[in-house]
């Protein structure tokens, strides 16, 4: 699909296999309980799109705007997020396996109850992440030194 508009569409319980979306607008669309395998979203607008309870395998989000999108209770396996905006997105109670990200924005993104161990955020813009009070989600995630200073504020640590 190229240059297609699917705003406010209901794709609930759909299956997409080997599909590429290029410069498409899926804003505020629902893909809840869907299955996505080996798909690509390139330069797409996914603002407010809902992917609740989805199985997402081998999917790439590249140069896409995913602000305010919802990925609650998703299984994300071999998923890549590259040069995309995930600001204010919700990845709550997700299961991540071989999740890779680079050059993306995570401003005010919620990872509540989503283990980020092994995920490398060092090339991403990260600020104001929302996690649980125990910060368990951040255990074994990879951040740059500057990002670590930002994250230390979550713990109430002041660095001079």
Number of C-alpha atoms within 10 A of each C-alpha: 11 12 12 13 15 16 18 14 14 14 17 17 13 14 15 14 14 11 15 17 18 18 18 21 23 23 23 20 21 23 24 22 19 19 19 22 19 16 19 21 22 20 19 25 25 26 24 22 25 26 26 23 20 24 19 23 20 18 23 22 23 22 19 25 25 24 24 22 25 27 25 24 20 23 20 21 18 17 23 20 22 19 19 25 27 27 24 22 24 25 24 21 18 22 18 21 17 13 19 17 21 17 17 23 25 21 19 18 24 25 23 21 19 21 22 21 16 16 19 17 21 19 16 21 16 23 15 16 18 19 19 13 10 8 15 15 18 22 12 13 14 17 18 14 10 10 17 13 14 18 18 12 12 15 11 8 11 10 8 3
